[in-house]
Amino acid sequence: MTMDIAAAGDTDLLEESFADEPAGIWVAANSHRFGFILRYPRDKELNYWLCL
């Protein structure tokens, strides 16, 4: 299962800047309490472009 998270009223969806906003910082610190984990942290992302 995957999901995208955005703050209410956010107009720049799927932007990396969400991680640095208060809501993104809260999600990173608390999501595990609700059963969600970040599978691919920023420094561990897979590079699919190399496979094309």
C-alpha positions as CSV (number, residue, x, y, z in Angstrom):
1,M,0.0,0.0,0.0
2,T,1.2,3.5,-0.8
3,M,-0.1,6.9,-0.2
4,D,0.7,10.5,-0.9
5,I,0.4,13.1,1.9
6,A,-0.3,16.8,1.7
7,A,-1.3,19.5,4.1
8,A,-4.7,21.1,3.8
9,G,-4.7,23.9,1.3
10,D,-1.4,22.7,-0.2
11,T,-1.3,23.6,-3.9
12,D,2.2,22.2,-4.7
13,L,1.4,18.5,-4.4
14,L,4.1,15.9,-4.6
15,E,6.9,18.4,-4.0
16,E,9.9,17.5,-2.0
17,S,9.6,20.7,0.0
18,F,6.8,19.1,2.0
19,A,9.5,17.3,4.0
20,D,10.8,20.7,5.4
21,E,7.3,22.1,6.2
22,P,5.9,21.7,9.8
23,A,3.3,19.2,8.6
24,G,6.0,17.1,6.8
25,I,8.2,17.2,9.9
26,W,5.3,16.0,12.0
27,V,4.5,13.2,9.5
28,A,8.2,12.0,9.5
29,A,8.3,11.9,13.3
30,N,4.9,10.4,14.0
31,S,3.8,8.2,11.0
32,H,5.2,5.0,12.5
33,R,2.7,5.4,15.4
34,F,-0.1,4.9,12.9
35,G,1.5,1.9,11.1
36,F,3.1,3.8,8.3
37,I,6.8,3.7,7.5
38,L,8.9,5.5,4.9
39,R,10.1,2.7,2.7
40,Y,12.6,4.7,0.7
41,P,14.2,7.6,2.6
42,R,15.6,10.4,0.5
43,D,19.2,9.0,0.8
44,K,18.1,5.4,-0.1
45,E,15.9,6.0,-3.1
46,L,16.1,3.6,-6.1
47,N,17.2,5.1,-9.3
48,Y,14.8,3.7,-11.9
49,W,16.1,5.9,-14.6
50,L,19.3,3.8,-14.8
51,C,17.1,0.8,-15.8
52,L,15.5,2.5,-18.8
